[in-house]
Amino acid sequence: MPRNVEIKARVDDLAAVRTRVEELTTGPAEHLTQTDTFFEVPNGRLKLRQLGDGTAELIYYERPDVTGPKASTYTRCPVADAALLQSVLAASVGIRGVVEKERDVFFHEQTRIHLDRVEGLGTFLELEVAIDDDEPLSTGEAIARDILQFLNVGDQDLVASAYIDLLTAD
């Protein structure tokens, strides 16, 4: 199963963070509109991601809810008929909730840098550092920490939970 090191932070000034991200990266951002429908599952998280261009994928992932860099394993599966799959999963396991977001994706070496505007939550920075099977997690953790430092994002801004958890918290 592929894995990466992830870290998420709430950011108040997304424009300032974007300026720093653009200094770090070489290419333009890819803009995505995403609707993630999360399903009730006993382990990990299962979501159907529908993109603004009409494509979709089913994503299962496991990741601890801790602040700071954390290991994440995931499996992605392209979906031909998102509406049908969503109705089957809704009927069989139930829908936990829906996350709507606008995301700008930048690339820096082995890291995907996401600048997210999440409906109902605000603005966030998310890093995904790709890790090879034989590479220690500490390598990804160090890369994530270095990028956060460059972007002037402090530990006080780090978020432990997934967007769906923040939206559904009581």
C-alpha positions as CSV (number, residue, x, y, z in Angstrom):
1,M,0.0,0.0,0.0
2,P,1.4,3.4,-0.9
3,R,2.4,5.7,2.0
4,N,3.3,9.2,2.8
5,V,3.9,11.6,5.7
6,E,1.2,14.1,6.1
7,I,0.8,17.3,8.1
8,K,-2.1,19.8,8.2
9,A,-2.2,23.3,9.6
10,R,-4.9,25.9,9.8
11,V,-3.8,29.2,8.1
12,D,-5.4,32.6,8.5
13,D,-3.5,34.3,5.7
14,L,-3.7,31.9,2.8
15,A,-2.3,34.6,0.4
16,A,0.9,35.0,2.5
17,V,1.4,31.2,2.6
18,R,0.8,31.0,-1.1
19,T,3.5,33.6,-1.8
20,R,6.0,31.5,0.2
21,V,4.9,28.3,-1.5
22,E,5.4,29.9,-4.9
23,E,9.0,30.8,-3.9
24,L,9.6,27.2,-3.0
25,T,8.0,25.5,-6.1
26,T,8.8,25.9,-9.8
27,G,5.5,25.2,-11.6
28,P,2.0,26.7,-11.4
29,A,-0.6,25.3,-9.1
30,E,-3.2,22.8,-10.3
31,H,-6.6,24.1,-9.2
32,L,-9.1,21.4,-8.1
33,T,-12.7,21.4,-6.9
34,Q,-13.4,18.4,-4.7
35,T,-16.4,16.8,-3.1
36,D,-15.4,14.1,-0.7
37,T,-18.2,11.9,0.6
38,F,-17.1,9.9,3.6
39,F,-18.7,6.6,4.6
40,E,-19.2,4.9,7.9
41,V,-16.5,2.2,8.1
42,P,-15.1,0.3,11.2
43,N,-11.4,1.1,10.4
44,G,-9.7,4.0,8.8
45,R,-11.5,6.4,6.5
46,L,-13.3,5.7,3.2
47,K,-14.2,8.5,0.8
48,L,-15.6,8.9,-2.7
49,R,-13.8,11.9,-4.2
50,Q,-15.5,13.6,-7.0
51,L,-13.6,16.2,-9.0
52,G,-15.0,19.2,-10.8
53,D,-13.9,17.7,-14.2
54,G,-16.3,14.8,-13.6
55,T,-13.7,12.2,-12.6
56,A,-13.9,10.3,-9.4
57,E,-12.0,7.9,-7.2
58,L,-12.6,5.8,-4.1
59,I,-9.9,6.3,-1.5
60,Y,-9.3,4.3,1.7
61,Y,-6.7,5.5,4.1
62,E,-5.4,5.0,7.6
63,R,-3.7,7.8,9.5
64,P,-3.4,8.5,13.2
65,D,-5.1,11.7,14.6
66,V,-2.1,13.5,16.0
67,T,-0.7,16.9,15.4
68,G,2.6,17.1,13.5
69,P,3.9,14.8,10.8
70,K,2.1,11.4,10.6
71,A,2.3,8.3,8.5
72,S,-0.6,7.6,6.2
73,T,-1.2,4.5,4.1
74,Y,-3.8,4.6,1.3
75,T,-5.4,2.9,-1.6
76,R,-7.0,4.7,-4.5
77,C,-9.4,3.2,-7.1
78,P,-10.7,5.1,-10.2
79,V,-14.5,5.1,-10.4
80,A,-16.5,5.1,-13.6
81,D,-19.9,5.7,-12.1
82,A,-19.6,7.8,-9.0
83,A,-23.3,8.3,-8.5
84,L,-24.0,4.6,-8.6
85,L,-21.1,3.8,-6.2
86,Q,-22.2,6.5,-3.8
87,S,-25.8,5.1,-3.7
88,V,-24.5,1.5,-3.1
89,L,-22.2,2.6,-0.3
90,A,-24.8,4.9,1.2
91,A,-27.3,2.0,1.3
92,S,-24.8,-0.5,2.6
93,V,-22.6,1.3,5.1
94,G,-24.1,4.8,5.4
95,I,-22.7,8.3,4.8
96,R,-20.8,9.9,7.5
97,G,-20.6,13.4,5.9
98,V,-19.4,15.5,3.0
99,V,-16.4,17.8,2.6
100,E,-16.5,20.4,-0.1
101,K,-13.2,22.2,-0.9
102,E,-11.3,24.2,-3.4
103,R,-7.6,23.0,-3.5
104,D,-4.5,24.4,-5.2
105,V,-1.8,21.8,-5.5
106,F,1.9,22.6,-5.8
107,F,4.8,20.2,-6.1
108,H,8.2,20.5,-4.5
109,E,10.4,17.5,-5.0
110,Q,8.6,14.5,-3.4
111,T,6.0,16.7,-1.6
112,R,2.5,17.7,-2.7
113,I,1.6,21.1,-1.1
114,H,-2.1,21.7,-0.8
115,L,-3.7,25.1,-0.2
116,D,-7.3,24.3,0.8
117,R,-10.4,26.4,1.2
118,V,-12.8,24.1,3.0
119,E,-16.5,25.0,3.2
120,G,-17.6,25.5,6.8
121,L,-14.0,25.3,8.2
122,G,-11.8,27.9,6.6
123,T,-8.3,27.8,5.0
124,F,-5.6,25.2,5.5
125,L,-2.2,24.0,4.4
126,E,-1.6,20.3,3.9
127,L,1.6,18.6,3.0
128,E,1.9,15.1,1.6
129,V,5.5,13.8,1.5
130,A,5.8,10.6,-0.6
131,I,7.8,7.9,1.1
132,D,9.3,4.9,-0.7
133,D,8.8,1.5,1.0
134,D,12.5,1.3,2.0
135,E,12.7,4.9,3.1
136,P,12.3,5.7,6.9
137,L,9.3,7.8,8.0
138,S,11.8,10.1,9.7
139,T,12.9,11.3,6.3
140,G,9.4,12.4,5.4
141,E,8.9,13.9,8.8
142,A,12.1,16.0,8.5
143,I,11.0,17.2,5.0
144,A,7.6,18.2,6.3
145,R,9.1,20.1,9.2
146,D,11.6,21.9,6.9
147,I,8.8,23.0,4.6
148,L,6.6,24.2,7.5
149,Q,9.5,26.2,8.8
150,F,10.1,27.8,5.4
151,L,6.4,28.7,5.2
152,N,6.5,30.2,8.7
153,V,3.8,27.8,9.9
154,G,4.1,27.1,13.6
155,D,3.2,24.1,15.8
156,Q,0.3,26.1,17.3
157,D,-1.4,26.0,13.8
158,L,-1.2,22.2,13.4
159,V,-4.4,20.2,13.1
160,A,-4.6,16.5,14.2
161,S,-7.9,15.5,12.5
162,A,-9.2,15.1,9.0
163,Y,-11.6,17.7,7.6
164,I,-14.6,15.3,8.1
165,D,-13.7,15.0,11.8
166,L,-13.6,18.7,12.2
167,L,-16.9,19.2,10.4
168,T,-18.7,16.5,12.4
169,A,-17.2,17.3,15.8
170,D,-19.9,17.9,18.4
